[in-house]
Amino acid sequence: MSEQQDKVRLDKWLWAARFFKTRALAKNAIEGGKVHYDGQRCKVSKMVEQGATLTIRQGFDEKEVVVEAVSDQRRGAPQAQLLYSETPASIKRRMDDSERRKIMRASSLIPDHKPNKKERRDMRRFESKQEY
């Protein structure tokens, strides 16, 4: 590895590791507090070092990864996955959260479609009967 590749900005590394499609999205996530470097909020220009722990929140998921290699070039997904490894605790937590969301979605009272005309009438009729 050259001297240049030993020091890479956090936003550039997140982009190269394919966590974000653009550096601008990576920058916004870092500034928004969605990325923590060794448990601390950090700046976009933070230099990434091998062995550092990153916590990355994307949507409902939160990944905890360890930096395995440093690169500033975006390559294919198989090469990008070599730049980091996700901790086993993080994988288990994400799977548990995913299962919990599936169960909540299945058991919730939220309809899976927009009400049609008859259903809207029935809802209005029901709501008017509930008023005292």
ABEGO torsion letter per residue (X at the ends): XBAAAABBBAAAAAAAAGABABAAAAAAAAAAGABBBGGBBBBAABBBBBGBBBBBBBEABBBBBBBABBBABBBBAAAAAAABBBBAAAAAAAAAAAAAAAAAAAABABBABBBBAAAAAAAAAAAAAABX
